[in-house]
């Protein structure tokens, strides 16, 4: 997450993971929500920078990016898990 400190990154990642959990109708714990939120933000920020040359700034912008990124990660996990069963 661009320009945010570690503590704020963890807080935003947890909130984003929790929101993504509700959107995607899955049940994870707090630690997994934080991991999904932070990892989703990192991945989607990299994609946005590669495509558009920049990303969405600010706390609200990064929260939106983290939510979308976490939803994408959950979706990809479901594709992989569904293909193997």
C-alpha positions as CSV (number, residue, x, y, z in Angstrom):
1,X,0.0,0.0,0.0
2,X,1.6,3.1,-1.2
3,X,2.6,5.7,1.3
4,X,1.0,4.1,4.4
5,X,2.8,3.0,7.5
6,X,2.9,-0.6,8.7
7,X,0.2,-0.2,11.4
8,X,-2.2,1.6,9.0
9,X,-1.5,-1.0,6.3
10,X,-2.4,-3.8,8.7
11,X,-5.6,-2.0,9.8
12,X,-6.7,-1.3,6.2
13,X,-5.8,-4.9,5.2
14,X,-7.9,-6.3,7.9
15,X,-10.9,-4.1,7.1
16,X,-10.5,-4.9,3.3
17,X,-10.2,-8.6,4.0
18,X,-13.3,-8.5,6.2
19,X,-15.3,-6.7,3.6
20,X,-14.1,-9.0,0.8
21,X,-15.0,-12.0,3.1
22,X,-18.6,-10.6,3.3
23,X,-18.8,-9.9,-0.5
24,X,-17.4,-13.3,-1.5
25,X,-19.4,-15.2,1.2
26,X,-16.5,-17.0,2.8
27,X,-15.4,-17.3,6.4
28,X,-11.8,-16.7,7.4
29,X,-10.2,-15.6,10.6
30,X,-8.7,-12.2,11.4
31,X,-5.2,-13.1,10.4
32,X,-6.3,-14.4,7.0
33,X,-8.4,-11.3,6.4
34,X,-5.3,-9.2,7.0
35,X,-3.2,-11.3,4.7
36,X,-5.8,-11.2,2.0
37,X,-6.3,-7.5,2.3
38,X,-2.6,-6.6,2.2
39,X,-1.7,-9.2,-0.5
40,X,-4.7,-8.1,-2.6
41,X,-3.6,-4.4,-2.3
42,X,0.0,-5.3,-3.3
43,X,-1.1,-7.3,-6.3
44,X,-3.8,-4.9,-7.6
45,X,-1.5,-1.9,-7.0
46,X,1.2,-3.6,-9.2
47,X,-1.4,-4.3,-11.9
48,X,-2.7,-0.7,-11.8
49,X,0.8,0.7,-12.1
50,X,1.6,-1.7,-15.0
51,X,-1.5,-0.8,-16.9
52,X,-2.2,2.9,-16.0
53,X,1.2,4.1,-14.7
54,X,-0.2,5.0,-11.3
55,X,-2.5,3.8,-8.6
56,X,-5.3,5.2,-6.5
57,X,-3.9,7.3,-3.6
58,X,-5.1,8.0,-0.1
59,X,-6.5,5.9,2.6
60,X,-10.0,5.4,1.0
61,X,-8.4,4.7,-2.4
62,X,-6.1,2.1,-1.0
63,X,-9.0,0.6,0.9
64,X,-10.9,0.2,-2.4
65,X,-7.9,-1.3,-4.1
66,X,-7.4,-3.7,-1.2
67,X,-11.0,-4.8,-1.2
68,X,-11.0,-5.5,-5.0
69,X,-7.6,-7.2,-4.8
70,X,-8.7,-9.4,-1.9
71,X,-11.9,-10.4,-3.8
72,X,-9.7,-11.3,-6.8
73,X,-7.5,-13.5,-4.7
74,X,-10.5,-15.3,-3.2
75,X,-11.9,-15.8,-6.7
76,X,-8.6,-17.2,-8.0
77,X,-8.3,-19.5,-5.0
78,X,-11.8,-20.8,-5.8
79,X,-10.9,-21.4,-9.4
80,X,-7.8,-23.4,-8.4
81,X,-9.5,-25.3,-5.7
82,X,-12.5,-26.1,-7.9
83,X,-10.2,-27.3,-10.7
84,X,-8.4,-29.8,-8.5
85,X,-11.4,-31.5,-7.0
